């Protein structure tokens, strides 16, 4: 979360960084240098999601070069789709 903040990348969260809200899900490239998943991440995300590169930004420490994808929020994606369909209907 600190690295994202320093890079002016917005990552949503509301639990104060304790890993309980899972709003800060990001996808980490396999060749990135980050900390190993903590128990809270294993419990909240599960092994399949962790294997796909999903991590909680608030629990992941950057330890070198990192490539991260921050997914669009579901609400923002829904609004974007609605606006697109309205525009196509004009």
N, C-alpha and C positions, 0 to 999 in steps of 0.2 A: 504494500500500500504506500509506503514511503517513497519507493522508487517511482511508482506511478504518479504520485503527487509532485515529486520533483520534476518529472517529465511533462507535467500538466495534462496527464491522462486521467479522465474521470472514471473511477471505478466505484459503483454504488455499494453502500454497506450501511447497516443500521444497528449492528450489534457492538460497535465500538472496537472491532478487531478481535473478538474472542472466538470467532468461527462458528457462531450459532445461527446466524441468519442465512448463510450461503448465498447472499446477494452478490458477493464479490468473485463469482466464478470467472476464471480466465482459462485460456488454453495456452499451455507452455510448449514450445517446440522441443522435440526430444533431445536436440543437441545443446540445449540451454543449460547454464550452470546455476542451479538453484538447490535449496535445501531439500532433504528427503521429506516426504509427507509425515506430518505429525499424526498422533492417534485421533485427534479431533477431526482431521481431514478424512482419515480412513472411515471413521464412523459416519460422517455427514455426506461424503461423496460415494463411498464404496470403491472396491477394487477395479471394477470395470471402467468407471469414469476416470479414476486416477491413471489407469493404463492408457486411456485415450488422450491423456495430456491435460485433463481438467484439474485445476488446483484452486484453492481459495487464496486470493491475493493477500489477505490479511495474515495468512499462516505461512506463506512462502517467502523465504529470504533469498534475495539475489546474491549470488556468489561469483559472478563473472558475467560474460556475455549472455544476454537473454533475448529471445524472440517471443513476444506475447501477443495473443489475439484476445481482445476484449469484446465479448459478444454484445450485440445490441439488446437492449432491454426488451422483454416481450411486449410491454405497453407501447414502446416507441415503434417496434416492428408492426404492431397492429394498426396504429395510427397511420404509419407510412403506407401500408397496404390499402387502408380505407381511402386515403387521399389519392392514391394511384388509381383505384377503381372508379372514383368519382371523376377524375380527370379523363379517363378512357370513355366514360359514359357521356361526356359532353358532346 
